[in-house]
């Protein structure tokens, strides 16, 4: 076998190895991303209740270019951080989850009453009541969601 032929065979082997490696990496990315490992999960804003006992925390979930920004609101004891590690607890404290939100406004009307206003939103989850303080079932927070615009209040993509 000539030197040129040996060199071409080696080049094909290296090219094949690199191609297989890239396919494996791509496959792992496609497999891992839906499981949530590559989702950006960040606290956007925090609103403390007038009595200072609880916070309404606005979280942003961003899974990349092929998905919309998901916004969630949690009611938690004042100062409690929300991380991916305490996800089971998060599901309990989640009161609002939506995407395609336009002109949102989050504010406390008074102690224990939070209002979420928006012009448009595709709401995936909503609870109107929650007990955010562990062991204190007398401290109940009411959540109100109020569209600011006349119907329809869903995003244009569904109209």
VMD Tcl script that draws the C-alpha trace (Angstrom):
set ca {
  {0.00 0.00 0.00}
  {1.37 3.41 -0.92}
  {2.06 6.16 1.58}
  {-0.69 8.30 0.07}
  {-3.25 5.54 0.47}
  {-2.21 4.99 4.11}
  {-2.50 8.71 4.76}
  {-5.98 8.82 3.18}
  {-7.10 5.80 5.29}
  {-5.87 7.49 8.47}
  {-7.66 10.71 7.48}
  {-10.92 8.78 6.95}
  {-10.50 7.09 10.35}
  {-9.93 10.42 12.13}
  {-12.82 12.06 10.26}
  {-15.11 9.13 11.12}
  {-14.11 9.29 14.78}
  {-14.80 13.04 14.94}
  {-18.16 12.56 13.22}
  {-19.20 9.83 15.67}
  {-18.04 11.95 18.61}
  {-20.12 14.92 17.39}
  {-23.16 12.67 16.93}
  {-22.79 11.33 20.48}
  {-22.46 14.86 21.91}
  {-25.52 16.02 19.94}
  {-27.50 12.99 21.08}
  {-26.59 13.64 24.71}
  {-27.64 17.27 24.35}
  {-30.99 16.29 22.86}
  {-31.53 13.69 25.59}
  {-30.42 15.82 28.54}
  {-32.06 19.15 27.64}
  {-35.70 17.93 27.93}
  {-34.87 16.66 31.42}
  {-34.25 20.26 32.49}
  {-30.50 20.25 33.01}
  {-29.94 23.07 30.54}
  {-32.92 25.21 31.56}
  {-32.07 28.65 32.91}
  {-33.99 29.12 36.15}
  {-33.53 32.63 37.58}
  {-35.23 34.89 40.06}
  {-36.45 38.00 38.23}
  {-38.23 39.97 40.97}
  {-39.32 39.66 44.60}
  {-42.30 41.43 46.18}
  {-42.50 41.46 49.98}
  {-45.96 41.47 51.57}
  {-46.97 44.58 53.56}
  {-46.64 42.66 56.86}
  {-43.16 41.44 55.86}
  {-43.89 37.74 56.43}
  {-43.90 36.38 52.86}
  {-42.52 37.15 49.42}
  {-44.06 36.74 46.00}
  {-41.16 35.62 43.81}
  {-41.23 35.95 40.03}
  {-39.07 33.28 38.39}
  {-38.06 32.98 34.74}
  {-37.57 29.61 33.04}
  {-35.73 29.73 29.73}
  {-35.03 26.48 27.90}
  {-33.53 28.07 24.81}
  {-34.36 29.29 21.36}
  {-37.15 26.82 20.59}
  {-39.27 27.66 23.64}
  {-40.97 30.74 25.02}
  {-40.00 32.36 28.30}
  {-42.08 30.80 31.09}
  {-42.82 33.02 34.08}
  {-43.84 31.62 37.45}
  {-44.84 33.20 40.72}
  {-44.20 31.49 44.05}
  {-45.35 32.57 47.50}
  {-42.61 31.78 50.02}
  {-41.60 32.74 53.57}
  {-39.69 36.03 53.49}
  {-36.17 35.60 52.16}
  {-36.56 31.93 51.13}
  {-34.55 31.19 48.01}
  {-36.02 29.12 45.22}
  {-33.58 26.72 43.60}
  {-33.83 23.62 41.46}
  {-32.81 21.58 44.54}
  {-36.02 22.28 46.46}
  {-38.26 21.54 43.47}
  {-40.76 19.42 45.43}
  {-41.32 22.33 47.81}
  {-41.57 24.72 44.85}
  {-44.47 22.82 43.36}
  {-46.37 23.39 46.59}
  {-45.68 27.13 46.64}
  {-46.31 27.74 42.91}
  {-49.37 29.95 42.42}
  {-49.08 31.16 38.81}
  {-47.32 29.93 35.67}
  {-47.73 31.46 32.21}
  {-45.96 32.37 29.01}
  {-46.52 35.02 26.33}
  {-47.34 37.57 29.05}
  {-47.90 41.19 28.05}
  {-48.01 44.11 30.47}
  {-47.91 42.20 33.73}
  {-48.22 43.92 37.09}
  {-47.71 42.10 40.39}
  {-48.54 43.84 43.65}
  {-49.89 43.26 47.15}
  {-53.34 44.80 47.67}
  {-52.96 44.35 51.44}
  {-51.64 41.74 53.87}
  {-52.34 38.25 52.55}
  {-53.80 39.40 49.19}
  {-51.64 39.34 46.04}
  {-52.90 40.56 42.68}
  {-51.45 39.51 39.33}
  {-52.60 41.67 36.42}
  {-51.86 41.27 32.71}
  {-53.15 42.28 29.29}
  {-52.46 38.89 27.68}
  {-51.15 35.61 29.02}
  {-51.31 31.91 28.28}
  {-51.83 30.63 31.82}
  {-50.71 27.06 32.47}
  {-51.26 26.98 36.23}
  {-53.05 29.13 38.80}
  {-53.96 28.73 42.49}
  {-56.05 31.32 44.27}
  {-55.08 30.27 47.81}
  {-51.92 29.07 49.53}
  {-50.51 28.50 53.03}
  {-46.88 29.63 52.65}
  {-45.72 29.36 56.26}
  {-44.99 25.77 57.23}
  {-47.06 24.74 60.23}
  {-49.11 27.96 60.29}
  {-52.40 27.14 58.61}
  {-53.98 30.37 59.85}
  {-51.74 32.44 57.57}
  {-53.53 32.13 54.23}
  {-52.63 34.14 51.14}
  {-55.27 34.85 48.52}
  {-54.08 35.30 44.93}
  {-56.15 37.21 42.40}
  {-55.45 37.17 38.68}
  {-57.01 39.98 36.72}
  {-56.90 40.57 32.96}
  {-56.45 44.29 32.26}
  {-57.86 44.17 28.75}
  {-61.31 43.11 27.57}
  {-61.59 39.51 26.32}
  {-59.87 37.67 24.85}
  {-56.93 37.74 27.27}
  {-55.07 34.80 25.71}
  {-52.12 35.56 23.43}
  {-52.67 36.35 19.76}
  {-51.17 33.06 18.65}
  {-54.29 31.22 19.90}
  {-56.92 33.63 18.59}
}
mol new
graphics top color blue
foreach p $ca { graphics top sphere $p radius 0.5 }
foreach p [lrange $ca 0 end-1] q [lrange $ca 1 end] { graphics top cylinder $p $q radius 0.2 }
display resetview
